[in-house]
Amino acid sequence: MNWEENVRNVVPYTPGEQPRGRDVIKLNTNENPYPPAPGVTEALMQIRPEEYSLYPDPDADALRECLAAYHGVGKEQVFTGVGSDDVLAMAFLTFFNSGKPILFPDVTYSFYDVWAELFRIPYETRALREDFTIDPKDYRTDCGGVVFPNPNAPTGILETLDTVEEIVRANPGAAVIVDEAYIDFAGIGGRSALDLLERYENLLVVRTFSKSRSLAGMRIGYAIGSEKMIAYLQDVKFSFNSYTMNLPSQRAGIASVQDEAYFQKRLRQLISTRERTKRELGRLGFAFSDSRSNFLFVSHDEIPAKELFEALKEAGIYVRYFEKPRIDNYLRISVGTDEAMDTLLAFLERYIEGRKES
Ligand SMILES: *Cc1c(COP(=O)(O)O)cnc(C)c1O
């Protein structure tokens, strides 16, 4: 007998590196290079010491009301959690219970298979088309549920609302989760699955403050769905940990949502840097899909991605590289400030030149 035979054995998700004490250009975890709205710092400073000794509101009512008003839905349609990873994990636990396999794309957010393994949910992947787009027909089958990001990660590709709707419509017998971590960066024509909510009771849309709202450190995520879905999620959450979201995060979230002008200004700035970086990378011989997120997924026509990844790291520029089928010749580069992108582009230009000469 060996106690280790009874351990829940899991292979954990590998988050991007958070180098400490080294001055690096960090383009590896899709964080926002700009500070959050000024009101966020203000709200945090105004918390009185005695408020810290009390448990936070377990329902996060003020934040949920604020998000409900922002999105034009009812408070009972909003669920909050400690980052969208927490929200997604709770949603997997709540909705993926049929014993039938859940479905997600073969190239996608690499936490989905980890949660499926952790919760022992059977799953199958569906191959993206050659151009990395989703074929909605692949999801027209009896299954335990569907989850996918839109825009997708790590490709940055945005699917149309028609494609999303086709998947939801085909699965009335299961929950469909659309992970919209990057939808705020989609720009003109980037339509959210929130527009479908009125028609589908089984649709859950998940969002995060980590990327577009510059609040990765505060861990704020939420989901919007039918009142029924949110009630089921609340029941599971309250069976697990009532006080998931701390007080500062609840306050910070509200302050962020209240400053729409700042939010829009920073989004425009980031999108403009992204589009400029696309043009420059194209000039340097990189190929990529039309990313509608805050990162670029690129491959070079001559130089292997792994080599570039290592050379960049050596130079103190951190990007993400996934040693996985189909995508092992790509780099995922987060969009930083114009200055950070200039440093990256200058390094790449020199590196490519130097390689040609030798
Ligand atoms: C970053 C990311 C998340 C998780 O973000 P949180 O910081 O936990 O809110 C979820 N899904 C995708 C696709 C992401 O890229």
PDBQT file of the ligand as one rigid body, heavy atoms in Angstrom, charges set to zero:
ROOT
HETATM    1  C1  LIG A 401      -5.673  35.517 -19.769  1.00  0.00    +0.000 C 
HETATM    2  C2  LIG A 401      -6.774  34.575 -20.121  1.00  0.00    +0.000 A 
HETATM    3  C3  LIG A 401      -7.702  34.122 -19.165  1.00  0.00    +0.000 A 
HETATM    4  C4  LIG A 401      -7.556  34.335 -17.692  1.00  0.00    +0.000 C 
HETATM    5  O1  LIG A 401      -7.388  35.557 -17.242  1.00  0.00    +0.000 OA
HETATM    6  P1  LIG A 401      -7.572  35.937 -15.711  1.00  0.00    +0.000 P 
HETATM    7  O2  LIG A 401      -6.370  36.741 -15.413  1.00  0.00    +0.000 OA
HETATM    8  O3  LIG A 401      -7.655  34.695 -14.879  1.00  0.00    +0.000 OA
HETATM    9  O4  LIG A 401      -8.825  36.701 -15.693  1.00  0.00    +0.000 OA
HETATM   10  C5  LIG A 401      -8.754  33.330 -19.591  1.00  0.00    +0.000 A 
HETATM   11  N1  LIG A 401      -8.893  32.972 -20.860  1.00  0.00    +0.000 NA
HETATM   12  C6  LIG A 401      -8.014  33.355 -21.795  1.00  0.00    +0.000 A 
HETATM   13  C7  LIG A 401      -8.216  32.906 -23.197  1.00  0.00    +0.000 C 
HETATM   14  C8  LIG A 401      -6.925  34.144 -21.451  1.00  0.00    +0.000 A 
HETATM   15  O5  LIG A 401      -6.027  34.474 -22.373  1.00  0.00    +0.000 OA
ENDROOT
TORSDOF 0
